[in-house]
Amino acid sequence: MNEPKLPQTSDLITLVTLTVKMPGSIKVHKEASEELRAQKGVKKKSRAKVTVDILASDDLDDANKVKQLARNFLYKKSLAYDERNVRAVPNVLLDDVLKGLDEYGRTVDVHFHTFLQSHPFLKERFENEAALLASGIEFPSVEELESKYMWNVDHDVPPDVSKLENISLAGVPSSVESDFRERVKASHGRKIARAQGHVTKRVMTVLTEVVDHMDKFGRDAEGKLVGGFKDSLIGNVRELTGNLRAFNITNDPELEEVRKLLVSKVCKIDPGTLRESEPLRKALKQDAKSILARAGRLGKSD
């Protein structure tokens, strides 16, 4: 397979970082924990401790649930880029991603500020119900809770290694300058490879799910239907396939062939018809296994 030509990354992706922080609600009661360890004869603190959820609230729970939905949304629309919480979003999806994260952020804000409005009730509950248990723990003020909350979306262009030759590091030996350029290029290459490896992993994950469910679905010796799958089994394949062109940031022709196979062999299948037809399930299993094998060879030289 020919080595795919690497486009200028800044023309293809934008780096997006979602940072969300919520106040911690679980506190350790030191005295009660010490008593518990003494009773049980446990010396290691982490093995026996008494905790108190001093901020237990449906509104705070809802804020955290939406936070997770936002992370899942960003994950589905982006690729892994480096070891930090930085995602590579294809530029063709960027507006959709930023709009979606903004909507999630507004929803989290509503839940969190509704939670803050219940502060008097939460503080009274803490004093009435947990006073003895939470000895030595002070209930946080509204200002303290606000200071521990953050919703922030950053986006920036990735480094364009094609411009490194035009950069001069004044005052350093040419060997050091050359080494710097090579290290930046190598780091960039690893991140792009990681992003493409992430695409391969996601393709293989959704296809493995299809194969597994086809194996488990059918009728037992008594003719009873066993196993099952949700419509999302095929829906997840369709969603990922719809983004594969955008995710193919190295213009890999093999990944494009995998995308076409997913469209023709998997995405067109109706989940309801699939449940009713054993021949269709057998055919889908074989097609999925074939595409899975091809996807497993992505990025590997023959």
C-alpha positions in Angstrom: 0.0 0.0 0.0 1.3 3.4 -0.9 2.1 5.7 2.0 -0.8 8.2 2.3 0.2 11.8 1.8 -0.1 13.8 5.0 -2.0 17.0 4.4 -1.3 20.1 6.4 -3.0 19.2 9.7 -4.2 22.8 10.4 -6.3 22.6 7.3 -8.0 19.4 8.5 -8.4 19.5 12.3 -8.8 21.8 15.3 -7.7 20.9 18.8 -10.6 21.1 21.3 -10.3 20.8 25.0 -13.3 20.5 27.3 -12.6 21.3 30.9 -15.4 20.7 33.4 -15.1 20.9 37.2 -17.7 20.3 39.9 -17.5 20.7 43.7 -16.7 17.5 45.4 -19.5 16.3 47.7 -18.0 13.2 49.4 -16.1 14.0 52.6 -14.3 11.7 55.0 -15.2 11.8 58.6 -11.9 11.3 60.4 -13.1 10.5 63.9 -15.7 8.0 62.7 -13.2 6.5 60.3 -10.7 6.0 63.2 -13.3 4.4 65.4 -14.3 2.0 62.5 -10.7 1.0 61.9 -10.1 0.5 65.7 -13.2 -1.8 65.8 -12.2 -3.8 62.8 -8.5 -3.9 63.6 -7.7 -2.3 60.2 -4.5 -0.2 60.1 -4.5 1.1 56.5 -6.7 4.2 56.2 -7.9 3.5 52.7 -9.4 0.1 53.7 -11.9 1.4 56.2 -13.3 4.9 56.2 -16.7 6.7 56.8 -17.8 9.1 54.2 -20.5 11.7 54.0 -22.2 13.0 50.8 -22.8 16.5 52.1 -24.0 17.9 48.8 -26.4 15.1 47.7 -28.7 16.8 45.2 -30.7 15.8 42.1 -29.7 19.1 40.5 -26.0 18.4 41.0 -26.5 14.9 39.8 -28.2 16.2 36.7 -25.3 18.6 36.1 -22.9 15.7 36.3 -25.0 13.6 33.9 -25.1 16.3 31.3 -21.3 16.8 31.7 -20.9 13.1 30.8 -23.2 13.4 27.8 -21.1 16.4 26.6 -17.9 14.3 26.9 -19.5 11.4 25.0 -20.7 13.8 22.3 -17.2 15.3 21.9 -15.7 11.8 21.9 -18.0 10.7 19.0 -17.2 13.8 17.0 -13.4 13.8 17.5 -10.2 11.8 17.6 -7.6 11.2 20.3 -4.7 13.5 19.8 -2.4 13.3 22.8 -2.3 12.0 26.3 -4.0 15.0 27.8 -7.7 15.9 27.5 -7.2 17.3 24.0 -9.3 16.1 21.1 -8.7 16.5 17.3 -12.0 17.7 15.7 -12.2 17.5 11.9 -12.8 21.1 10.7 -15.9 20.0 8.8 -17.4 19.0 12.1 -16.1 21.9 14.2 -19.1 24.2 14.0 -21.4 21.3 15.0 -19.1 20.4 17.9 -18.7 23.9 19.3 -22.5 24.5 19.0 -23.3 21.2 20.7 -20.8 21.9 23.6 -22.3 25.3 24.0 -25.8 23.9 24.4 -24.5 21.3 26.9 -22.7 24.0 28.8 -25.9 26.1 29.1 -27.8 23.1 30.3 -25.1 22.3 32.9 -25.2 26.0 34.0 -28.9 25.8 34.6 -28.7 22.7 36.7 -25.7 24.0 38.7 -27.3 27.3 39.5 -30.5 25.6 40.5 -28.4 23.5 42.8 -26.9 26.7 44.3 -30.4 28.0 45.0 -31.0 25.0 47.2 -28.0 26.0 49.4 -30.1 27.0 52.5 -31.9 23.7 52.4 -28.7 21.6 51.9 -27.0 23.4 54.7 -29.9 22.9 57.1 -30.1 19.2 56.1 -26.4 18.9 56.8 -26.7 20.4 60.2 -29.8 18.4 61.1 -28.9 15.0 59.7 -25.1 14.9 59.6 -24.0 17.0 62.5 -22.5 14.2 64.5 -21.3 12.1 61.6 -19.7 15.1 59.9 -17.9 16.5 63.0 -15.1 18.7 61.9 -16.5 19.3 58.4 -17.6 22.8 57.5 -20.4 23.2 55.0 -19.2 25.2 52.0 -20.6 28.7 51.2 -22.2 29.5 47.9 -19.1 31.4 47.0 -16.9 28.4 47.7 -19.1 26.2 45.6 -19.1 28.7 42.7 -15.3 28.8 42.8 -15.1 25.0 42.3 -17.3 25.1 39.2 -15.9 25.4 35.7 -17.1 24.8 32.2 -14.6 25.8 29.6 -14.1 24.9 25.9 -10.8 25.8 24.3 -9.9 25.3 20.7 -6.7 26.0 18.8 -5.0 25.0 15.6 -2.4 22.2 15.7 1.2 22.9 14.9 2.0 23.0 11.1 5.3 21.1 10.9 5.7 22.1 7.2 6.6 25.6 8.4 9.4 24.5 10.7 12.0 25.0 8.0 11.2 28.7 8.1 11.9 29.0 11.8 15.3 30.0 13.0 16.4 29.5 16.6 18.8 32.4 17.1 21.8 31.8 19.2 21.8 28.0 19.2 24.1 25.6 17.2 22.7 24.3 13.9 22.8 20.7 15.3 20.5 21.8 18.2 18.2 23.5 15.8 18.0 20.5 13.6 17.4 18.2 16.5 14.6 20.4 17.7 12.8 20.3 14.4 13.1 16.6 14.1 11.7 16.1 17.6 8.7 18.3 16.9 8.1 16.5 13.6 8.3 13.1 15.4 6.0 14.2 18.1 3.5 15.5 15.6 3.7 12.2 13.6 3.0 10.2 16.8 -0.1 12.3 17.5 -1.4 11.9 14.0 -0.8 8.2 14.1 -2.6 8.0 17.5 -5.6 9.8 16.0 -5.7 7.4 13.0 -5.2 4.4 15.3 -8.2 5.7 17.3 -10.3 5.7 14.1 -9.3 2.1 13.5 -10.2 1.1 17.1 -13.6 2.6 16.9 -14.4 0.9 13.6 -13.3 -2.4 15.0 -15.3 -1.8 18.2 -18.7 -1.3 16.5 -18.1 -4.2 14.1 -17.1 -6.5 16.9 -20.4 -5.6 18.6 -22.2 -6.6 15.5 -20.5 -10.0 15.2 -21.0 -10.7 18.9 -24.7 -10.0 18.8 -25.2 -12.0 15.7 -23.5 -15.0 17.4 -25.8 -14.6 20.5 -29.1 -14.0 18.7 -31.3 -16.9 17.5 -33.4 -19.7 18.9 -32.6 -22.4 21.4 -33.3 -26.1 21.2 -36.9 -25.5 22.2 -37.4 -22.8 19.5 -37.4 -20.0 22.0 -35.8 -16.7 20.9 -32.6 -15.9 22.8 -30.3 -13.0 22.7 -31.2 -9.7 21.2 -29.9 -6.3 20.2 -31.1 -2.7 20.2 -31.6 -0.6 17.1 -28.5 1.3 18.2 -26.4 -1.7 17.2 -26.8 -0.6 13.5 -27.3 3.0 14.4 -23.8 3.2 16.0 -22.3 1.9 12.8 -24.2 4.4 10.7 -23.2 7.3 13.0 -19.5 6.4 12.9 -19.6 5.7 9.1 -21.1 9.1 8.6 -18.0 10.7 10.1 -15.4 8.5 8.6 -14.6 10.8 5.7 -13.9 13.6 8.1 -11.9 11.3 10.4 -9.7 10.2 7.5 -7.1 13.0 8.1 -4.3 11.1 6.3 -6.4 10.4 3.2 -5.9 6.7 3.6 -7.5 4.9 0.7 -7.9 1.7 2.7 -10.0 3.6 5.3 -12.1 5.0 2.5 -12.6 1.4 1.2 -13.7 0.3 4.7 -16.1 3.2 4.8 -17.7 2.2 1.5 -18.0 -1.4 2.7 -19.8 -0.3 5.9 -22.2 1.8 3.8 -23.0 -1.0 1.4 -22.9 -4.0 3.7 -24.0 -2.8 7.2 -25.6 0.7 7.2 -28.4 -0.2 4.8 -29.7 -3.0 7.0 -33.0 -2.4 8.9 -32.7 -3.7 12.5 -36.3 -4.9 12.6 -35.8 -7.0 9.4 -32.5 -8.3 10.9 -34.3 -9.7 13.9 -36.7 -11.6 11.8 -34.3 -13.0 9.2 -31.7 -15.7 10.2 -30.1 -15.7 6.7 -29.7 -11.9 6.9 -28.0 -12.3 10.3 -25.6 -14.9 9.0 -24.8 -12.8 6.0 -24.2 -9.7 8.2 -22.0 -11.7 10.5 -19.8 -12.8 7.6 -19.7 -9.3 6.1 -18.8 -7.7 9.4 -16.0 -10.2 10.0 -14.6 -9.6 6.6 -14.7 -5.8 7.1 -13.3 -6.3 10.6 -10.3 -8.2 9.2 -9.7 -5.4 6.7 -9.9 -2.7 9.3 -7.4 -4.6 11.4 -4.8 -4.1 8.6 -5.3 -0.3 8.5 -2.0 1.5 9.1 0.1 -1.7 8.7 2.5 -2.1 5.8 2.3 -5.4 3.9 
